[in-house]
């Protein structure tokens, strides 16, 4: 019997001896930890509640089955502790109602009132990550613009937008590699594909988007407009995921302010991507000679203002929904970044309205304010993670589904 609890007749005698030695060492270490816990030499204080007490704030329903429980302990067969050679699981089924009664007994106490911290490690993302989010969103937004221009019949603007998408994407792989630490780590992320992992799907999306974008630009250079339109349309579909997956990536973590913003982070990041893509494409079109009053230039101006408005509205709704967790977005450097982003956005809107008197340069300054506001929003969201992770009360409440509720807050007891 190996440490995994399975027989393997193909193992050589030497490997069998090694496997048995590892299994014995593992059991000895488990016995030692159990003895230390019984002697009181180890700190086994739970993060929430008291030992042997309620582990969940939701009470068990009378007569309800226990989630994931299977007869004959089959739900625990993945662990060698419940293998045939251990004493943790009996060969026969437990008595009728035994597991259900233990589950109700474990969740029948009052709501725990103390949180023992620290409860989790804070994320350690640095400046490369918000810049990666910003440039990736810009590339995705430019692909949206290229598709819209193709549908509107403006082939020149579509070609420029496709070029902007590829150019905006160029800094993303180096920034991601800098964050990962070594180039081979990015290559290793492409060895497998995990549909349930935003990190894995994001790495593949970045690769596919870059390939399609480069192919579309190549078709433009070769004078193949139909191929460029088709590839650009496919790239815009991939860009929809590229622009939103970064928000989903944050929401998939256990950090309270990110996890509880899961309904809004994706749409917020798409709005910012649309904003930056439209703004950058409009500025490039102006720099390459597009005259004032051109329909595409005017339309992109309306798109950037609409996307900025959507960003502000979604952010306000999310902060209202977060309740006490919104404190992580209002304090310290994070709060400064959020306030700066909002004031830049409002300044850009005022300048956008005043463009008729101030001329086209007023609109250009407004566009720069929008780009700066989008970058500040990205930095603020990334910076909000560590502060929220250090809030032990928020971590405990988030784990039990009560982070945004109105119930009384528990007392936080932090141990060094």
MILO-212837 format. One line per field, with one value per residue (C-alpha): residue in three letters; x, y, z. Coordinates in steps of 0.1 Angstrom, whole numbers. Last residue first. Example, Ala and Ser with C-alpha at 12.3 -4.5 7.8 and 13.67 -1.06 7.14 Angstrom:
REM MILO-212837
residu <- (SER/ALA);
east <- (137/123);
north <- (-11/-45);
up <- (71/78);
***
This chain:
REM MILO-212837
residu <- (UNK/UNK/UNK/UNK/UNK/UNK/UNK/UNK/UNK/UNK/UNK/UNK/UNK/UNK/UNK/UNK/UNK/UNK/UNK/UNK/UNK/UNK/UNK/UNK/UNK/UNK/UNK/UNK/UNK/UNK/UNK/UNK/UNK/UNK/UNK/UNK/UNK/UNK/UNK/UNK/UNK/UNK/UNK/UNK/UNK/UNK/UNK/UNK/UNK/UNK/UNK/UNK/UNK/UNK/UNK/UNK/UNK/UNK/UNK/UNK/UNK/UNK/UNK/UNK/UNK/UNK/UNK/UNK/UNK/UNK/UNK/UNK/UNK/UNK/UNK/UNK/UNK/UNK/UNK/UNK/UNK/UNK/UNK/UNK/UNK/UNK/UNK/UNK/UNK/UNK/UNK/UNK/UNK/UNK/UNK/UNK/UNK/UNK/UNK/UNK/UNK/UNK/UNK/UNK/UNK/UNK/UNK/UNK/UNK/UNK/UNK/UNK/UNK/UNK/UNK/UNK/UNK/UNK/UNK/UNK/UNK/UNK/UNK/UNK/UNK/UNK/UNK/UNK/UNK/UNK/UNK/UNK/UNK/UNK/UNK/UNK/UNK/UNK/UNK/UNK/UNK/UNK/UNK/UNK/UNK/UNK/UNK/UNK/UNK/UNK/UNK/UNK/UNK/UNK/UNK/UNK/UNK/UNK/UNK/UNK/UNK/UNK/UNK/UNK/UNK/UNK/UNK/UNK/UNK/UNK/UNK/UNK/UNK/UNK/UNK/UNK/UNK/UNK/UNK/UNK/UNK/UNK/UNK/UNK/UNK/UNK/UNK/UNK/UNK/UNK/UNK/UNK/UNK/UNK/UNK/UNK/UNK/UNK/UNK/UNK/UNK/UNK/UNK/UNK/UNK/UNK/UNK/UNK/UNK/UNK/UNK/UNK/UNK/UNK/UNK/UNK/UNK/UNK/UNK/UNK/UNK/UNK/UNK/UNK/UNK/UNK/UNK/UNK/UNK/UNK/UNK/UNK/UNK/UNK/UNK/UNK/UNK/UNK/UNK/UNK/UNK/UNK/UNK/UNK/UNK/UNK/UNK/UNK/UNK/UNK/UNK/UNK/UNK/UNK/UNK/UNK/UNK/UNK/UNK/UNK/UNK/UNK/UNK/UNK/UNK/UNK/UNK/UNK/UNK/UNK/UNK/UNK/UNK/UNK/UNK/UNK/UNK/UNK/UNK/UNK/UNK/UNK/UNK/UNK/UNK/UNK/UNK/UNK/UNK/UNK/UNK/UNK/UNK/UNK/UNK/UNK/UNK/UNK/UNK/UNK/UNK/UNK/UNK/UNK/UNK/UNK/UNK/UNK/UNK/UNK/UNK/UNK/UNK/UNK/UNK/UNK/UNK/UNK/UNK/UNK/UNK/UNK/UNK/UNK/UNK/UNK/UNK/UNK/UNK/UNK/UNK/UNK/UNK/UNK/UNK/UNK/UNK/UNK/UNK/UNK/UNK/UNK/UNK/UNK/UNK/UNK/UNK/UNK/UNK/UNK/UNK/UNK/UNK/UNK/UNK/UNK/UNK/UNK/UNK/UNK/UNK/UNK/UNK/UNK/UNK/UNK/UNK/UNK/UNK/UNK/UNK/UNK/UNK/UNK/UNK/UNK/UNK/UNK/UNK/UNK/UNK/UNK/UNK/UNK/UNK/UNK/UNK/UNK/UNK/UNK/UNK/UNK/UNK/UNK/UNK/UNK/UNK/UNK/UNK/UNK/UNK/UNK/UNK/UNK/UNK/UNK/UNK/UNK/UNK/UNK/UNK/UNK/UNK/UNK/UNK/UNK);
east <- (10/-26/-55/-88/-116/-150/-179/-200/-237/-258/-264/-252/-223/-198/-223/-215/-195/-161/-169/-176/-143/-123/-140/-133/-97/-91/-56/-70/-90/-58/-39/-65/-73/-41/-52/-85/-68/-42/-69/-90/-59/-52/-87/-86/-54/-69/-101/-80/-61/-94/-105/-73/-80/-116/-103/-78/-107/-121/-126/-161/-176/-154/-170/-191/-160/-141/-167/-167/-129/-129/-155/-133/-102/-121/-132/-97/-82/-108/-101/-63/-65/-88/-63/-34/-50/-87/-117/-117/-111/-139/-162/-163/-188/-215/-203/-236/-232/-196/-208/-235/-211/-185/-211/-222/-187/-177/-209/-202/-167/-180/-205/-178/-155/-183/-195/-160/-156/-188/-175/-142/-160/-185/-157/-164/-127/-105/-86/-50/-29/-28/-66/-68/-43/-63/-95/-79/-66/-99/-119/-96/-93/-131/-140/-114/-128/-163/-151/-133/-165/-186/-162/-158/-195/-210/-178/-175/-178/-147/-126/-134/-131/-99/-107/-98/-121/-132/-97/-94/-130/-118/-88/-111/-131/-111/-94/-128/-144/-111/-116/-148/-130/-103/-129/-141/-106/-99/-130/-123/-86/-95/-120/-95/-66/-41/-10/-6/-42/-38/-7/-27/-54/-28/-11/-44/-53/-19/-20/-56/-47/-18/-36/-66/-43/-28/-63/-76/-49/-52/-90/-88/-120/-112/-77/-55/-21/14/5/11/45/55/46/67/95/99/109/95/58/53/80/66/32/47/67/36/14/37/29/-9/-13/5/-16/-49/-37/-29/-64/-78/-59/-71/-107/-103/-93/-120/-149/-179/-199/-195/-158/-156/-175/-152/-121/-136/-141/-105/-94/-112/-94/-60/-68/-80/-47/-27/-46/-46/-9/-3/-23/-1/33/30/32/10/17/-17/-24/-20/-51/-68/-45/-64/-88/-123/-146/-184/-193/-230/-248/-244/-263/-237/-217/-247/-265/-235/-231/-268/-265/-234/-251/-286/-285/-255/-223/-219/-196/-159/-151/-132/-104/-87/-63/-53/-84/-78/-94/-62/-49/-71/-90/-114/-130/-163/-166/-170/-192/-221/-215/-214/-210/-237/-251/-287/-316/-338/-337/-319/-284/-278/-257/-228/-205/-179/-200/-182/-156/-129/-144/-156/-137/-100/-97/-72/-50/-18/5/20/-14/-5/-34/-22/14/2/-18/11/34/8/6/44/45/18/38/70/54/39/73/90/64/69/107/104/80/104/133/112/101/66/43/21/7/-18/-35/-37/-17/11/16/0);
north <- (381/373/395/394/409/413/404/429/430/419/443/421/428/404/378/349/329/333/370/375/360/379/412/407/399/431/425/410/442/464/441/440/477/484/463/482/515/509/500/530/553/540/546/581/589/577/598/629/624/623/655/672/661/675/709/708/705/739/756/769/738/716/727/695/674/696/690/653/651/670/645/616/631/638/601/588/610/599/563/568/586/559/532/551/552/545/547/515/493/510/496/464/480/482/464/471/509/506/484/508/537/518/508/544/557/531/536/574/567/544/570/597/574/563/599/609/578/588/623/610/583/609/633/668/676/662/628/636/609/626/628/591/583/604/586/552/560/572/544/517/534/538/503/488/509/497/461/464/477/449/422/439/443/409/397/427/406/386/417/435/403/389/352/353/347/384/396/372/381/417/407/384/414/431/399/381/407/409/373/384/415/392/372/404/414/381/385/422/415/386/408/437/417/444/427/453/449/411/415/438/411/383/403/408/371/361/387/378/341/346/370/346/317/336/347/312/300/329/328/291/271/264/251/248/232/239/276/285/269/294/322/306/302/340/343/366/362/399/407/380/397/431/417/400/432/458/447/447/484/482/452/470/503/486/471/506/522/496/501/538/534/509/531/510/512/475/478/508/489/459/481/500/467/457/490/482/449/465/493/466/448/480/489/454/450/485/474/442/457/480/453/422/409/396/396/363/352/351/371/367/351/364/366/366/331/329/308/270/245/241/213/195/197/181/155/146/144/121/97/97/60/44/47/23/-6/-9/16/48/63/31/29/2/3/39/68/84/78/107/105/81/109/113/75/75/44/66/99/134/163/184/168/158/180/165/197/225/233/268/292/308/279/263/261/246/219/245/279/305/317/315/283/282/252/267/237/227/217/181/169/191/179/143/149/166/136/111/129/130/93/86/106/89/55/65/78/46/25/44/40/3/0/20/-3/-34/-20/-6/-24/-40/-7/-9/24/44/74/67/33/0);
up <- (163/174/163/181/160/177/154/134/140/110/81/53/29/43/55/32/57/41/35/72/82/56/65/102/95/75/62/30/24/27/5/-23/-26/-44/-74/-77/-72/-99/-124/-115/-117/-152/-163/-149/-168/-201/-194/-186/-218/-237/-220/-231/-267/-264/-253/-281/-306/-298/-264/-271/-286/-265/-232/-228/-233/-209/-182/-189/-187/-154/-141/-151/-136/-104/-103/-109/-83/-57/-65/-63/-30/-16/-26/-12/23/28/6/-14/16/34/7/27/51/24/-8/-26/-24/-36/-65/-76/-75/-95/-121/-125/-128/-154/-174/-175/-188/-214/-226/-228/-248/-271/-278/-288/-309/-328/-335/-349/-369/-384/-394/-379/-374/-400/-397/-403/-388/-353/-353/-360/-333/-308/-317/-315/-280/-268/-282/-268/-234/-230/-243/-219/-190/-197/-200/-166/-150/-166/-152/-118/-112/-102/-86/-63/-32/-41/-48/-16/4/-10/-15/-52/-82/-82/-91/-121/-132/-134/-155/-176/-188/-216/-228/-229/-252/-271/-282/-299/-313/-327/-346/-362/-370/-387/-409/-416/-424/-447/-466/-468/-483/-493/-480/-453/-442/-441/-419/-395/-392/-387/-360/-342/-345/-330/-302/-293/-292/-269/-246/-245/-236/-207/-196/-198/-174/-150/-151/-140/-146/-183/-174/-205/-202/-214/-220/-183/-186/-212/-188/-161/-186/-188/-151/-124/-129/-126/-151/-174/-173/-180/-209/-223/-220/-235/-271/-267/-272/-305/-317/-308/-323/-356/-357/-349/-377/-402/-390/-394/-430/-437/-426/-438/-406/-399/-404/-381/-354/-357/-355/-325/-306/-314/-300/-267/-264/-269/-244/-218/-222/-218/-186/-170/-177/-162/-132/-129/-134/-105/-79/-69/-35/-25/13/33/51/86/107/129/154/148/178/180/165/156/182/183/161/134/147/161/128/110/137/133/95/98/122/106/99/115/96/65/70/63/89/79/100/109/80/56/34/26/45/55/20/9/-24/-8/13/-6/-6/31/29/17/1/17/-8/11/42/37/51/79/100/81/93/107/87/105/98/120/152/181/185/189/194/169/138/131/151/180/175/189/195/228/243/250/227/199/203/203/171/154/163/151/118/115/122/96/70/78/75/41/29/40/23/-9/-7/-1/-31/-53/-45/-51/-85/-89/-114/-88/-77/-48/-39/-7/-19/5/-11/0);
***
